[in-house]
Amino acid sequence: MTDGEATVVVLILMLIGLAGTLLPILPGILLMWAAAIGYGFVVGWSGTGIAVVVLVTILTVAAVVSGVVLPKRAADDSGASKRSQLAAAIGAVIGFFVIPIIGIIIGAIVGIALSEYLITKDWELTKQSTVAIAKGFGVSAIAQFMIGFSIMVLWAGWAAVVHL
């Protein structure tokens, strides 16, 4: 594979990964990281390449952590029980298989809403917890998209250096 062909393939993978930060069915940040690593093996590891991969790795870790921490913090801040948080995770898995693409989100929201209602028997408290957690997932998706975009820009800079 030539450097030019590798650049096109990695660009496509980067775009799929970036879309995956917003669409749970697609691979996201980890695909972008793997594409950057693969690019280094194809074009060689210059000083620029090593620096970019180190930065991309740091950003990847930040994105993965934000994908877990932000929704968890929103759940904790809303007063959602641990049982409801587990119900959200189970609902997300079930939703993934029942409704491809958006089922993860719908399943998680339905899971937490049902669990919170069974615990509190209060629709207003259930609504508050569910909305707070949905916002946490939204903030997490936006953060991951922004980090993914930064990864793509870093890689594009590296690709520009390779092709100069």
C-alpha positions as a Python dict, from the first residue, in 0.01 Angstrom:
ca = {
    (1, 'M'): (0, 0, 0),
    (2, 'T'): (137, 339, -93),
    (3, 'D'): (142, 637, 142),
    (4, 'G'): (-134, 800, -65),
    (5, 'E'): (-356, 493, -46),
    (6, 'A'): (-293, 464, 327),
    (7, 'T'): (-391, 828, 369),
    (8, 'V'): (-722, 772, 191),
    (9, 'V'): (-798, 456, 391),
    (10, 'V'): (-714, 624, 721),
    (11, 'L'): (-921, 931, 629),
    (12, 'I'): (-1221, 703, 569),
    (13, 'L'): (-1159, 523, 900),
    (14, 'M'): (-1124, 857, 1080),
    (15, 'L'): (-1457, 977, 938),
    (16, 'I'): (-1628, 651, 1038),
    (17, 'G'): (-1476, 682, 1386),
    (18, 'L'): (-1590, 1043, 1415),
    (19, 'A'): (-1943, 943, 1314),
    (20, 'G'): (-1917, 662, 1570),
    (21, 'T'): (-1885, 916, 1850),
    (22, 'L'): (-2245, 1014, 1778),
    (23, 'L'): (-2387, 688, 1639),
    (24, 'P'): (-2328, 406, 1888),
    (25, 'I'): (-2351, 131, 1624),
    (26, 'L'): (-2029, 249, 1458),
    (27, 'P'): (-1687, 214, 1616),
    (28, 'G'): (-1572, 549, 1746),
    (29, 'I'): (-1265, 685, 1916),
    (30, 'L'): (-1087, 350, 1940),
    (31, 'L'): (-1115, 307, 1562),
    (32, 'M'): (-959, 650, 1516),
    (33, 'W'): (-674, 560, 1750),
    (34, 'A'): (-614, 227, 1573),
    (35, 'A'): (-618, 401, 1234),
    (36, 'A'): (-353, 647, 1351),
    (37, 'I'): (-136, 361, 1480),
    (38, 'G'): (-181, 171, 1154),
    (39, 'Y'): (-89, 482, 957),
    (40, 'G'): (241, 497, 1142),
    (41, 'F'): (323, 142, 1044),
    (42, 'V'): (252, 214, 678),
    (43, 'V'): (424, 553, 639),
    (44, 'G'): (691, 512, 905),
    (45, 'W'): (750, 657, 1248),
    (46, 'S'): (900, 1001, 1210),
    (47, 'G'): (934, 1234, 1506),
    (48, 'T'): (610, 1399, 1399),
    (49, 'G'): (434, 1062, 1382),
    (50, 'I'): (546, 961, 1730),
    (51, 'A'): (438, 1294, 1875),
    (52, 'V'): (99, 1272, 1705),
    (53, 'V'): (38, 915, 1822),
    (54, 'V'): (129, 1010, 2180),
    (55, 'L'): (-119, 1301, 2167),
    (56, 'V'): (-383, 1085, 1997),
    (57, 'T'): (-338, 819, 2268),
    (58, 'I'): (-382, 1078, 2544),
    (59, 'L'): (-694, 1214, 2373),
    (60, 'T'): (-828, 860, 2324),
    (61, 'V'): (-791, 785, 2694),
    (62, 'A'): (-965, 1116, 2776),
    (63, 'A'): (-1252, 1030, 2542),
    (64, 'V'): (-1300, 681, 2683),
    (65, 'V'): (-1292, 814, 3039),
    (66, 'S'): (-1540, 1091, 2955),
    (67, 'G'): (-1773, 831, 2802),
    (68, 'V'): (-1791, 659, 3139),
    (69, 'V'): (-1746, 943, 3388),
    (70, 'L'): (-1988, 1205, 3251),
    (71, 'P'): (-2299, 985, 3239),
    (72, 'K'): (-2204, 827, 3575),
    (73, 'R'): (-2160, 1170, 3735),
    (74, 'A'): (-2496, 1284, 3594),
    (75, 'A'): (-2660, 972, 3738),
    (76, 'D'): (-2500, 1024, 4078),
    (77, 'D'): (-2586, 1397, 4083),
    (78, 'S'): (-2949, 1324, 3996),
    (79, 'G'): (-2978, 1080, 4284),
    (80, 'A'): (-3032, 779, 4062),
    (81, 'S'): (-2973, 456, 4248),
    (82, 'K'): (-2700, 208, 4159),
    (83, 'R'): (-2977, -35, 4066),
    (84, 'S'): (-3118, 216, 3817),
    (85, 'Q'): (-2773, 275, 3670),
    (86, 'L'): (-2740, -100, 3622),
    (87, 'A'): (-3088, -106, 3465),
    (88, 'A'): (-2973, 165, 3223),
    (89, 'A'): (-2675, -47, 3120),
    (90, 'I'): (-2894, -355, 3073),
    (91, 'G'): (-3149, -149, 2881),
    (92, 'A'): (-2874, -18, 2654),
    (93, 'V'): (-2759, -370, 2568),
    (94, 'I'): (-3113, -490, 2502),
    (95, 'G'): (-3190, -174, 2304),
    (96, 'F'): (-2884, -231, 2086),
    (97, 'F'): (-3025, -563, 1967),
    (98, 'V'): (-3391, -456, 1944),
    (99, 'I'): (-3348, -121, 1764),
    (100, 'P'): (-3018, -94, 1577),
    (101, 'I'): (-2828, 236, 1597),
    (102, 'I'): (-3044, 435, 1840),
    (103, 'G'): (-3151, 140, 2054),
    (104, 'I'): (-2860, 186, 2293),
    (105, 'I'): (-2979, 531, 2388),
    (106, 'I'): (-3349, 444, 2399),
    (107, 'G'): (-3283, 125, 2595),
    (108, 'A'): (-3070, 306, 2853),
    (109, 'I'): (-3332, 576, 2904),
    (110, 'V'): (-3618, 325, 2930),
    (111, 'G'): (-3412, 110, 3168),
    (112, 'I'): (-3337, 393, 3407),
    (113, 'A'): (-3689, 534, 3390),
    (114, 'L'): (-3852, 200, 3470),
    (115, 'S'): (-3611, 125, 3750),
    (116, 'E'): (-3639, 470, 3906),
    (117, 'Y'): (-4017, 454, 3895),
    (118, 'L'): (-4020, 111, 4057),
    (119, 'I'): (-3798, 244, 4335),
    (120, 'T'): (-3956, 587, 4395),
    (121, 'K'): (-4316, 542, 4271),
    (122, 'D'): (-4289, 911, 4181),
    (123, 'W'): (-4303, 1014, 3814),
    (124, 'E'): (-4155, 1357, 3885),
    (125, 'L'): (-3843, 1215, 4053),
    (126, 'T'): (-3821, 954, 3778),
    (127, 'K'): (-3839, 1225, 3514),
    (128, 'Q'): (-3570, 1435, 3686),
    (129, 'S'): (-3326, 1143, 3710),
    (130, 'T'): (-3393, 1026, 3357),
    (131, 'V'): (-3351, 1372, 3205),
    (132, 'A'): (-3030, 1432, 3402),
    (133, 'I'): (-2879, 1105, 3283),
    (134, 'A'): (-2987, 1168, 2923),
    (135, 'K'): (-2812, 1505, 2943),
    (136, 'G'): (-2503, 1330, 3081),
    (137, 'F'): (-2498, 1098, 2780),
    (138, 'G'): (-2546, 1398, 2550),
    (139, 'V'): (-2259, 1590, 2706),
    (140, 'S'): (-2046, 1277, 2683),
    (141, 'A'): (-2125, 1236, 2312),
    (142, 'I'): (-2040, 1601, 2242),
    (143, 'A'): (-1713, 1569, 2435),
    (144, 'Q'): (-1622, 1253, 2246),
    (145, 'F'): (-1707, 1416, 1913),
    (146, 'M'): (-1488, 1717, 1993),
    (147, 'I'): (-1202, 1494, 2103),
    (148, 'G'): (-1249, 1282, 1789),
    (149, 'F'): (-1237, 1592, 1573),
    (150, 'S'): (-914, 1695, 1747),
    (151, 'I'): (-769, 1350, 1678),
    (152, 'M'): (-859, 1383, 1312),
    (153, 'V'): (-699, 1727, 1289),
    (154, 'L'): (-379, 1598, 1451),
    (155, 'W'): (-366, 1306, 1211),
    (156, 'A'): (-436, 1536, 913),
    (157, 'G'): (-140, 1750, 1018),
    (158, 'W'): (78, 1440, 1030),
    (159, 'A'): (-50, 1328, 688),
    (160, 'A'): (28, 1673, 547),
    (161, 'V'): (387, 1647, 677),
    (162, 'V'): (421, 1300, 521),
    (163, 'H'): (307, 1425, 181),
    (164, 'L'): (517, 1743, 170),
}
